[in-house]
Amino acid sequence: MKSLFTFKLAILLTALFLSVNVFAGKSPTPVNFAKNDNVSFSTADEKKEGTVRIGLAGVKTGAIGEGINAAELAAAIQNTFVQYVKGTNIELVPLEARLASAIETEAKEKSCDFVLYMTISHKKGGGGFGMLRKIAPVLGSVIPMAGMGGVIAGTVASTAINTAATSNVRPKDELTLDIRLQNGSTVALTKQFKAKAKSAGEDVISPIVEQAATALVETVGK
């Protein structure tokens, strides 16, 4: 009788031991959850062969004359710029970082060959800049870029954005666009472009961006 009880107890303990191991084998561990969380924070697609990937830092504003909305102007510049480099071997990638060191780090994580910085300023036709207004980079907040290819709104939306930004432009108003393209501490291109309005509400954004985009393509594109 005692031996039978001992035998049954041994079987019960063995079954319990196996059940615990099987259950433990099927349960996810905290390490696996952490890895899955990290995967969800992937920041860049694989770079296409034959393309030059450029990280686009947020467009900043310098001095802005009275009557012009700084955020709308900056948004129109970055949106139009992306439209002008379509069809080239340049791939624009939005960068969300704001600090210089953080921008470089993010650019490396997204496999960018260069980082492009742009600053737009507006001068009233009567002479003298308006009150100096500083805004945070608008990329990703005013007109978000869709996907790593940098495709933003279509032609209709782009026209509407430019129209809103230049609705208060007056004859002889002038835009100045400064661009700087660099790879780490190496500056590949730095140049200033200007466009002056001949009539009220004229689109002075497209011609100045076209000049900048052309210079960019000539520097790194084919």
QUISULBEL-V353990 format. One record per helix or strand of 3 or more residues. SS is the DSSP state (alpha for helix, beta for strand). FROM is the first residue (numbers start at 1). TO is the last residue. Records with the same first field share a line. If there is no record, write none. Layout:
SS: FROM-TO ; FROM-TO
This chain:
alpha: 2-26 ; 30-39 ; 70-84 ; 100-109 ; 155-166 ; 205-220
beta: 52-56 ; 90-94 ; 114-123 ; 174-183 ; 186-196
